[in-house]
Amino acid sequence: MTGTLFDADLLADPHTGYARLRQAGPVNRTTTPDGAPVWLVTRYADVRAALADPRLSLDKRSSRTSGDHGASMPPELDAHLLNLDPPDHTRLRRLVSQAFSPRTVQAFRPRVQARTDALLDRVTGPVGDLMAALATPLALTVICDVLGIADEHRHDFRQWTDTLRSPAPDAALASRQALGHMYRFLVDLIAEKRDHPSDDLLTRMIEARDAHDRLSEPELVALTFLILFAGYDNSANLVGSSALALLTHPGPLHALRTGALPVDQVLDEVLRWQSSSMMASRRFTLEDIEIGGVAIAAGERIWLSLISANRDEDRFEEPEDFRTGRAAPHLGFGHGIHYCLGAALARLEADIAVTTLLRRFPALTLDRPVGELVWAASLRSRGLRELPVRWHGPAS
């Protein structure tokens, strides 16, 4: 296949589009919206193998092509984990991995529970938007709590991230402006945190920079950006998709409410059925390689579709169905050394959000047909713009 793949039809209905692509072949030659050539990998076995293949680099200096969806990171925000290979990737990930370990994340449970309760306490009226009422503010609040970002500094963040998620070719200018705003925000934030340190991740990262010289200033800024952006976006999408999955599947909903189904199994199937991350970070071939029988030259750009791999008919029986307890592992958080750093935190947020929501609103239902729900138009992430719900069930 040639031409521009990432058109409005695919964005509107990615599952149908990627099903056709998997049938067409394991690897498709296409272009990004800004015209950069790319190889798109869609089948589970190929995607999983490529995610752990050391011959695929995340360092853009390995590319012999140019462009990356019109909104390439400015140099000031470029030096983060998703643009680095070992040993730099290993060094930076080790600096922050403890803050996102399952044990550390579980210690955050009371705070996440309190944040969830506070948001649901504000619910009024019979209907509302679950994304605006719970999923989005919870995700932003929790990742800002982890980093140590005060409430008064969070006001513009959602607007900037929504701009960055836009796939439109003409969104490049707005994306660059949003990145500029975020960069200045982060520089000011780090300067303030240096003057007023506290017990949080950002303070520990600054100490690693200033006292131990374990990362550079650009790496400090870029790493903060990545944690903030990814922690917000992925967690909000997972909460929204989990609620949607349960509200549209009475069997798992009943089993979860009665304790017959562990919430971890629900989340695993949500991560497969409606992957929050549509694409893994782009890779570049370090040498001539073969993927799915297709020869790819050194220096080429590779995109790995997680959302497609997670619905591969050769790996999952009836992949369109929401069915808990599947044996095959999903790729919702990736695989290999770049497995999502914040996976445990995202799961904790979704666990608490979903179980608390169902306990406090036992008559919760959708307030709009599934076919009318609007998803954010993005090449990178899969999330609902709104999730209209009726908090107290049908009107009597």
N, C-alpha and C positions, 0 to 999 in steps of 0.2 A: 504494500500500500504506500502511496505517496500523497503529497498534498498536506494541507493543514488539518490535522485530526481534531484538535480541541475546539470544536465549534459549539454553537448554542445547543444543538440537539444532544450532544454528549453531556454537556453540563446539566441539561434539564433531566436527562434520564441515563445516568452513567451505567447502571446495571445492564440495561438493554444494549447499549453501545458496546460495552466491553465483552458481553456475551458473543456478539457478532465478531469482534476482533479475535477472541480466543479461537473461534471456529475458522477464521481466515488464516491463522498461522500463529506460531509462538512469539514471533517478533515482527513488529511493524515499523517500517521506515516512514517517518512523517516529519512535520515541523511544528515548532511551538508557535504561539500566536504572533511573536515578533519575527518569525521566519527562520529561527535557528534550527538546523537539522538535528533530529534525535531518533534513537531507536527505542521503541516502546515494548517492554516485556510484560506479558499479560497472564501467563499460566503459572500455577502454584509452584510446581517443581523448579521451574526456571527462575522464578522470582526468589524463592527461598535460597537456592544455591547462589544466586548473584549477590544477595544481601551479605553473604559471608565470604565472598570471593576476594582475596587480597589483590587480584589483578584489576579490580575496579576501584578507582581512587575517588575520594570526595574533594580533592584539591583541584581547584579550577585551573591551576597552572598546568595540569595534565591534559587539558583540552587543546585541540587544534581548530576548534570552531569558536564562534563568538555568540554572545547573546544568551540570555536566560530569562525568557518571559518578560522582557522589557523593564523589569524592576530589580535588576541585580543589586545586591547589597553594596552600599558605599564602603570604601575601604575601612572606615571607622567602625563598621558593624560586621565586618567580614570574618574576623578571626575567632569563630566559634566552633563548637564540636562538629557541626554538620558540614563544615568546610575543611576539616582537617583529617589527616591520616596519622597512624602511629609514626613516631613516638609522641608527637605533640598532642594528638587526640587522647592518648593514654594518660599523659600528664594532666591535662585539664579535667578529664572525666574523674580522675582519682581525687582531685581537689574538692569536688562537689558530690561525689557518689554517696558519701556517708549521710548527707542531708536527705537523700531520697531512698535510703535503704528501707526495707520493710519494717525493721524494728523502729527506726527513727520516725517513720511515717505513722506507725500505730500510736506512738506517743502524742501525735497530733489529733487523734480521734476526738477527745473532749472538745477541742477548739472548733473542729469542723462541725461537730454536732451542735455546738452553741450557735455557730454562724447559720447553720441550716434552720434551726428552730427560730432564730430571730427573723430570718427572711420569711418563713411561713407564718409567723405571727402577724405579718403585715398584710396578709391576704384578706381582701374584703370583697364582698359582692359574690354573686353566683358563678361568674365566668372570669377568665383571665388568660394571660399568656405565660405558660410555664417557663419558657426560655427567659423572659424578662423578669419574672418573679423569683426564679430560683436558679436555673442552670447557669446563666451568664454572671449574675452578681456573685454567686457562690464561688465559681471558678476564679474570678478576678480577686475576690477577697482572700481566698486561701493562698494563692500563689504570692500575693502581696504580703500576707502575714508571714509566709516562709522567708521571703527576702527581707522583710522588715521595712516595707514601704508604707508610710503613714496614709491615712484615709484621704487627706487633703491633696495628695499627689496622684490620685487615681482617676480624676474626672475625665481626662481626654483620652485615656488609653483605649477604651472600646472603639471610639471613632477611628483612631489611627489603625487599629488592627483590622477593622472592617474594610478600610481602604486598601490595606496591604493584601487582603484576601481576594480582591477583585481580579477576575481573569481577563477583563476587557483590554484589548490592545491599546485603547486610548486612555487607559488608567495609569499609564507609566508615569506621567507628570505628577498626578496626585499621589502615587505611591512613593515617588522620590521625596515629595514634600512631607509626607507622613513619616518617612524614615528620618528625614532631617529633624523633624519635631521630636521624634523619639530619641534620637542621638543626643540632642541638647538636653532633653529631660533627664536622660541617664547620666550625662556628665555632671549636671547640677545635683542630681540625687546622690551620686558617689561623693561629690565634694561635701555635701551636707552630712552624709553618713560618716565621713572621715572626722568631721568636727564633733559629731554626736553619735558615737558608736553605741551599739546595743547588742543584745543576745539574739542574733539573727544570721541568716546565711550570707547576706550581703556584707555585713561587718566582717565575717570570717574570710570572705573572699578578698576584701580590702586588706586585711591583715596578712593574708598569703602574698599579696602583691607588695605591700610596703615593708613588712618585717622580714619576709623570707625570700622575696624575689622569685616566687614560683610561677608567676605569670606576668605578662606585660600589661601596660595600661590599656592598649587596644583590646587585648584578650579579656581583660576585666570587664570592659564596657560591652563587648560583643557577647560574652558569656551571660552577663546579666540580661541582655536583650533576649537571647534565646530562651533562657529559663522563664522569663516573664511572658513572652509571646506564646511559646509552645505550651506552657503550663496553663495558661488561660484558655487558649483555643481548643486544645484537645479535650480538656476536662469538661468544658461547657458542652461540647458536642456529644461526649459520652453520656452525660446526664440526660440530655434531651432525647437521644436515640434510645436509651434504656427505658425511659418513660413511654415513648412511643411504642416500642416493641411490646411492652407489657399491656398497654391499653388496647392494643390491637390483637392480642393473643390471650384469650381468657384462660386457657389451660395452664400455661406457665404462671399467669397472674394469680390464679387460685392456689396453685401449688406453692408459690412463694409466700403468699399470705398465711397459709396454714402451716408453714414450716417444713413442708415436704420437699421443697426445692431450695438448695443453698443459693444465696445471692451470687456467689462466685461463678456458678454455672450459668446464671442469667447473663452476667457481664461478659463471660467468655463468648457466649453466642452472639451477644450484641456486637462485640468487637469483630466478629467474623461477618455477621449478617449486614452490618451497617458501619463499616470501618470509618473511624473518625479521620484518619489520615488516608487520603486517596492515593498519594504517591509517596514513596520513599524519596529521600534526598537524591538529586541527580548524581550519577557516577560518570567517570571517564575511564576508558580502557587504557591501561598502561602498556599493553602489548596486543598483538593480534589474538583474538579469542573467538570462540564459537559458543553461541547460546541457542539452545533448541534447534541445533543443526544449521543455524544461520551464522555465516562468517562475518565478523565485525572487526574493522581495522583498529589499530592503536590510535588513541587520541579522540575517539568518537564519544559522543554524549549518550548516556543510557538513562532511561526513566523506567522505574520498576513500579508497576501498578499493584498496590496492596489491595485495593477494593476489588480489582478483577481477580487476583489470585485467591482471595477469600471466598469467591463464588465459582471457583473452577469445578466444573462437573466431573472432571477426572479425579478430583480429590475429595469432594463432598457430595454425598447423595442428596439429591433434590436441594441444591444450595439456596434456592430462593426461599425455602421454608425456614421459619424460625423454630429451631429444634435444639433444645438444650441437651447436654451430655454427649456431644459428638467426640469421637476419639481423636480425630486429626487435629493438630494444633493450628490455631489461626495465626495470621501474620499482622494482626491489628496494631501491635506495638513494634513491628519489625522483627529482626532476627540478627544474630551475630553481635559484633562489638559495638554496633550503633543501635542496639535495642533501646527503646525509649527510656531515657533516664528517669522520667517522672511517672512510669507505669504504676508503681505502687500507690503514689499519691492520687493519680486519676481514678484508680479503682476504689480507693478509700472514699473519695468524694462521691462517686456514683453509688457506692454501697449505702452510705449514710443518707444521701439525698433521696434515693428511691425508697428505702425501707421507711424513712421518716414520713415521706410523702404519702405512702400507702397507709401507714398507721393513722396519720392525722386526717386524711381525706379518704375514707373507705369507699365513698360513692364516686370517686373521681372518674370522669369519662372525657373522651375527646369532644370538642365542641365544633369540629369541622370534619367533613369527610377526608379520609386519608389522601385521596387523589387531588384535593385542593390545598394541601400543605405546601408551603414554599420553602425550598432548600436554598441555602446560600450558594450563589454561582461562584464556584471556586475549582481550580485545577488541583489544589493541594489538600483541601479538607472537605469533609462531608458533615454538614451541620444544618439544622433547621433554623430558619430566620425567626419563625414563630411556632409555638405549639399551643394553639387555643384549646383550653380545657374548661370543663364545667366542674368546679370544685366540689359541689354538693349534689351532683347527680341531676337527672332531669327534673324540671319544675313540676310540682304536683298540680 
